[in-house]
Amino acid sequence: MSNLGNLPKKTKKLMIGNIEVEIKPRTMKDLDMIINLQKEETQSTAIWELIKRTLQEALPDATDEEIQGIPFEYFKSISEAVMEVNGLNATTA
């Protein structure tokens, strides 16, 4: 086995209301989303998918409906945390 599995992964603790969530970076398997972030016509869908996949990994027992039901007031903090751990910024998205 190579040393690729030992690459450091920067995470971030985020409070969503009173729930602490560990935001982990996405991996190469999610390259489709990163590419779609660059395209204006797919950008909003890609941002949603990036957030959804990240939250599903952090909270494996959360349903799609629960994730969709997160109040919009948390969108900014969630999206900023997701972008930060993935080394992205607003100009990338």
Helices and strands as residue ranges (DSSP letters): G 3-6, E 12-16, E 19-23, G 28-30, H 31-37, H 43-58, H 64-68, G 72-74, H 75-85
